[in-house]
Amino acid sequence: MPLVAAVALLVATCAPAATPDASASGSPATGGTVIYGATSEAANLDPLLANDGSSMSVWELIFESLVAPDPKTGAPAPGLADSWEQSADGLSYTFHLHPGVRWSDGQPFTSEDAAFTFDTVLDPKTKTPYRSRLANVKSYRAVDPLTFQVTLKQADCTLLSQAALIPIVPKHVLATSKDINTDEFGISRPIGTGPFVFKEWARDDHLTLVANPTYWRGRPKIDQWVRKIVKDQNVNVAQLRTGEIDYGQVNPESIEALQKESSLNVQLIPGGTQVQIAYNLARPVFADKRVRQALTYALDRKAIVDAVLYGFGQTVDSPIIGTSWAFDQNVPRSPYDVEAARRLLREAGWTPNAAGMLERDGVPLRFSIITRTGAKAIESIPTIAQDMWKKIGVAVTVQLLEVAAFNDRLQRAHDFDAAVYSTVAGVDPDPTATWSSKEYPTGQNFVKYANPAVDRILEDARTVAGCGQAARKALYDRLQETIADDHPWTFLYANQVPVVVNKRVQNVSASVWRGSIPYIGWSAPGWTVKR
């Protein structure tokens, strides 16, 4: 049977109007197929090689890690390791693995697999995005088949949400690979410990996984999961309406219409992505924090959310997302206040000229703002900000750049005045990569932010004895207050991810901490299909 026809058959089999006796009862049952409408193709199914959202949406159903974030809080919870202990000096973690776990080919899972995974990630020949997660690891060893120990160079409370979240791959399959980067393991024969097993992959058409009958947590309730490629967003929305796909990604402008569809459940999940305007602190125009504060006060951020996200987002004032345990509910807010913006600029020495534009010592208050193409919402923000800032006498030019050029200007050359870009929250709230002065110029501190007090807070929060959440939160509260006062960024908004699922699929649970967008794949083992 042709592959496209095979998907068509699966769609027909899984359409909302099923067998007569199933529609009469409407009760969930074991079995059935769930179809995901994806807008882009996966790159690789080897979880050590590809952590892009498209690839992750597949391999997150096949592979597991030692630790799994709690779906509600993001706090470390048991995965392949049932428990762990930290040594008194904070330098050693001992993981106790769940007994009886087997790879999908029947071979036993042991601590040797964890050690092999770490070996592979640290091998300079492996093209992996995870190597930096092991930068602080001094050594590791398989103590016995069910005990894995990691020793650190220095105490680090992020170990459980960095190294321990690396997906584990099978030693018995990959140890003899000539080149893991090109091995068929990532294309046609991935072997995992997770709830689903690879069946087939027809590029740019569909990819099918089936339930793992020997999954150590219990066989998934559905039989098959199909990732169907639907590159056109309008077609994706249409197929959600007709039931040809069960869930998929949609743009903000489609949400309101889909909320009216009786066959669909639409949830809005606070996303882990935040968007901001970052100011290059190496530029003299941004040296005075009063200027940076004034630029924020002059922006009607709620109006920006309404314009670019159709209202499906929320303004933010913190570098830590609101769903994190480390978020400070009392973080200082920056209101929309044009008069306060004008006052701050006067205090900083900027006065209007005859044309109403601000000057100081004959030099105009002028700068450029860049962003990348390819994201409709983000593309719109510079022009909106430009108009709002002009009202207080600030002259701004806008430049849209292709992704590669934007990344080069921002991340490598640091050749920009201001930039609109998005950041994605990690499971651990530690923002050292963004705010530590040590992260400039080669790290993620693109704006050259440097505050010795912040550097101390970051170090203390990473190394606090026992890694207690309360102790770390107190430090992160201070961090958020300090950042709010220094104002190196204008925080704009956090997105809301629309989770659109056909009502025939039951027990779907969304979590910003677990799974790829739309954040529900992690709950797939418990899904049932109403037939």
KOLTI-756935 format. One record per residue (C-alpha): x, y, z; residue in one letter. Coordinates in steps of 0.05 Angstrom, whole numbers, plus 5000, padded with zeros to 4 digits. Example, Ala and Ser with C-alpha at 12.3 -4.5 7.8 and 13.67 -1.06 7.14 Angstrom:
# residues 2
524649105156A;527349795143S;
This chain:
# residues 531
500050005000M;502950704983P;505251085045L;500551675033V;494751195026A;496850855090A;496251525127V;489551645094A;487150975118L;489451135189L;485851805186V;479451475162A;480050945216T;480851475270C;475751985247A;470752215300P;465051805272A;467451105288A;463950435292T;456450445308P;457050115376D;462950565396A;459251195378S;453250955417A;457250855481S;462251415471G;466751095522S;474351125521P;477650465502A;484550175495T;487050205424G;486350685366G;490951195333T;492351915349V;494852365292I;499152985303Y;499153515249G;506353775247A;508554375206T;515854155196S;519753505189E;524053205243A;531553225232A;533952605270N;531052115320L;537552025359D;536152465419P;543452625429L;543952945360L;537653355353A;533953755406N;529854175358D;522354165372G;520653765310S;525553195327S;523953225401M;516453125387S;518352425363V;524152195406W;520852435471E;516051845461L;521851355451I;527351555499F;527751735573E;532752065620S;535051935692L;530652505717V;524052765690A;521553465708P;515153475749D;509753675699P;506754195746K;512854535776T;518854325735G;522354065797A;526653445788P;522452805794A;524152065783P;525351815712G;529651215698L;532551355767A;527751225824D;531851645873S;538551975884W;542952265939E;547552855940Q;553952825981S;554953306039A;559953725999D;555153775940G;560153475893L;557252775883S;550552505861Y;548751775865T;542851535823F;538950895839H;535950625774L;529150295769H;529949535767P;527249125710G;527349665656V;528649385586R;530249695520W;524849595467S;529049045436D;528748655502G;535748795528Q;536349025601P;537549755617F;543449865665T;548050405691S;552850225635E;547950545587D;548151195628A;555751185628A;555951045553F;551151625541T;555752105580F;561751825541D;558251965475T;556252665494V;563352835515L;566452535453D;568553135411P;566652755348K;559252735370T;555253315342K;551053405403T;547654015434P;548553725504Y;556053755515R;555754405555S;551154065604R;556953625625L;562054185629A;562154155705N;562453385708V;569153145734K;567752395730S;562251875728Y;561851125737R;557250535736A;557950305809V;553649685796D;548149525745P;543049955782L;547450505811T;550451095772F;554851615805Q;556852305779V;562352735811T;562653475797L;568553965792K;564754445836Q;558054435871A;552354555822D;544954545839C;543054515766T;545953805757L;539053475762L;536153915708S;542153915662Q;546253275660A;540752845689A;535853065635L;540252815578I;536452245543P;539751575554I;541551155492V;543250405489P;550450195495K;549249515464H;546549835400V;551250425391L;557950215422A;560149915356T;557650475312S;562850735262K;559851435266D;553951595312I;552652235272N;550651835210T;548351185242D;541750905219E;539750895293F;537251615285G;533651475219I;530650785219S;532350385281R;531950795345P;531650345407I;529250665471G;526350505540T;520250945529G;512850815517P;513050785441F;516950415388V;519050645319F;515150335261K;516250745197E;518351425170W;516251685101A;519852345095R;515452965087D;509252525094D;508552155160H;512251805216L;508951255257T;510450995326L;506850405360V;505650245433A;511449895468N;508149265495P;513549165548T;514149885572Y;516349865645W;510950355668R;505549965630G;503549925557R;500650575529P;493050555520K;493250775447I;496050315393D;499250825346Q;501651535343W;502551845274V;506252495260R;503252755196K;506653315158I;501853895145V;506354485128K;500954985112D;498055285176Q;491355415143N;490854675122V;492854475193N;487054885222V;482254595170A;484353885186Q;483454015261L;476254225245R;474753615203T;478153125250G;483352905199E;488553065252I;487553025327D;492153585350Y;496954075319G;500354745324Q;496355375307V;497856115302N;494656615350P;489956885298E;486556205292S;485156095366I;478656475373E;475456105314A;477755425340L;474955565409Q;468055565376K;468854865347E;464654375388S;469253795370S;475554125397L;478454265466N;482754895466V;487255045525Q;491955645531L;498255435567I;503055955594P;509055825550G;516455795567G;518156305514T;519057035532Q;520257615484V;524158235501Q;527758835475I;535058785497A;539559395500Y;546959345482N;550059635545L;556559745507A;553060315470R;553660995505P;546361165492V;544260605540F;549360735595A;544361095639D;539060615667K;534061195669R;534061185593V;532760435593R;527160515644Q;524061075604A;523960665541L;519960125578T;515060625609Y;513760905540A;511460235512L;504260015519D;506159285526R;498859055534K;497359385466A;503359015436I;500658345462V;493858505433D;496858695366A;501858135355V;498757565395L;491357755388Y;491357815464G;493757105476F;499757275518G;501557645582Q;506358215598T;512258025642V;517358395685D;522057835706S;527557415674P;524456805707I;517856555678I;511556585720G;510455835722T;517255705755S;517855565830W;523156115831A;518656665804F;517857265850D;510557475854Q;512858155882N;517858325827V;517559075813P;512959235754R;514059745698S;507460085682P;505660425617Y;506961155638D;508961645584V;509662225632E;514361815677A;518361645615A;519062385597R;521062565668R;526462035671L;529362275604L;529462995629R;533162765691E;538162415647A;539463065609G;535362955546W;531063535523T;526663645462P;529164065403N;524764495359A;522063875323A;520363545389G;525863025384M;530562915443L;537663165445E;543363225495R;549363675480D;546963715409G;546862955400V;540062645383P;537262065422L;537461575365R;538760835357F;537060245314S;533159615332I;533958945297I;530158295296T;529757665255R;524957485199T;520756855200G;516656985263A;510757425247K;509557685317A;516757855331I;517558185262E;511958675280S;514758915347I;520359385325P;515659805282T;510459845338I;515860055388A;518660555338Q;511960905334D;511060915410M;518061175423W;517261725371K;511662015414K;516762165469I;521962435421G;526361825410V;528561685338A;529160945321V;530760585256T;528459865244V;532159315209Q;529558605195L;534958085184L;534957375160E;535956895217V;543256745204A;545057485197A;541157655259F;544557125300N;551357345276D;550058075294R;547157895362L;551157295385Q;557957355353R;559358065330A;555058405384H;553958935331D;547159225349F;543959775390D;537559425410A;534658755390A;527958405395V;528857665408Y;525957085447S;528756655502T;526455965523V;526455785597A;530355185620G;527554695671V;532154985725D;531055725736P;538555875738D;539756445688P;547356465694T;548156395619A;544457045607T;546357495665W;553357295689S;558857775667S;563157155653K;558356985596E;560757575554Y;563157575499P;562956825483T;556656625522G;549356835521Q;550257515555N;549557875488F;548358555520V;554758585562K;550958635627Y;555758655687A;553658715760N;558158415814P;552158335860A;548457925807V;554757505795D;554957335870R;547557165872I;548156705812L;554156345842E;550856275910D;544356005880A;548055475841R;552255235899T;547955325962V;548854746010A;543754206000G;540754565940C;534454705980G;528955025939Q;527255545992A;534455775999A;535255825923R;528656195915K;530656725965A;536856855923L;532956865858Y;528057365888D;533957835900R;536257705829L;529557905799Q;529258535841E;536258735819T;534958605745I;528459005750A;532259595778D;538159555729D;533359475670H;538159185618P;532058935579W;524959145567T;521158515582F;515258485535L;511057855542Y;510657105553A;506956725500N;500956285512Q;501355635474V;494755405445P;493654665457V;488254445408V;485953725415V;480053345386N;475353155443K;475552425423R;482552405452V;482052355528Q;486852445586N;491052965551V;495153375600S;499353985582A;505654215617S;510554755599V;515954345634W;514853695597R;514753535524G;515653925460S;510654445436I;504754355443P;507254075509Y;502753465512I;506852885483G;509452705553W;502352495573S;501352055511A;502051385548P;495551535585G;491451775526W;485151405506T;480951485444V;473351545447K;470651075394R;
